[in-house]
Amino acid sequence: MTKVGNLLVGGKLTDDVIAEAGDKCTSAAKPMDNTDLDLYWRRDVVAAFVGYALREIRGDDMRATRERISRQTFAIPLQPA
């Protein structure tokens, strides 16, 4: 994860940087094989969730994405007032 930190510190969160950070996190991920979900799918989804988090940090409005991936609406707004 140090490589990801080095990539992110001091730079702009461009789409390319976010994609590269997701790829680096995916290669470092070691999900446990304790569910019915495919181990490879769980490993690959790491890049997607890293991307969601970094886009939100960048300031993108991720509310619709959060609702889509959680399949429910949020009772409490997650954006700071």
N, C-alpha and C positions, 0 to 999 in steps of 0.2 A: 504494500500500500504506500510505501515511501515514494515510489515512482509516480503514483497518482498525485500525491501531495506536492511533489516537485513540479508536476505539470500544471497544477492549479494555482499555486502560490505566486502572486505578483502579476498574473496575466489576466487577459480578458476572457470571459466565458463565451467564446464563440461556439457555433454549432460544431465545428471541427474539433475543438478542444473537448467539448462535452462528449462527443462520440469516442474520441481517443480515451478519455477517462473511463467511459463505460466499458470499452474493450479491455483496458488494463485491469479493471475490477473483475470482469468476467474471468480473465485468465487466473486471477488470484483466488476466486471464489471456490470454496469447497463445501457445497451444501450437503447436509446429512441425508442419507437415504432412508428416511423414516416415515414416508407418506406414500400414498398411491400415485402421486404425481411423478412424472418422469424426471429422473435426476438431471438429464441434459437440458430439459425445458427449464427447470429451476435455476440451473447455472446460467442459461442464456437470458433469463428474465432479469438478471442482475443489471445488465447494461441498460435495460429499459427503465428500471427504477432509479438507477444512478442518474440517468438523463432527466427524469422527472424532477428529482431533487435539485439538480444543478440548474435546471431552467427556472425553477421557482426561486432559487437563490439569486439568479440573474435578474429576476423581476418579472418574468413571464407570468401571465394569469393562467394558473394550472387548475382552477376550480372545476372546469368541465372535464378535464382529464381525470382528476381525483374521483369525481362522481362516476365516470364511466368505468374506471378500473375497480372501484369498490362496489359498484352496482347499487348504490344508495345515495340519497342526498344527505347533506350534513346539516344537522339542526343548528350548530354553532358555526358562524363564519370563521374560516381559518385564516383569513387575511387580517393583518393588524388594522385597527381603526384609524 
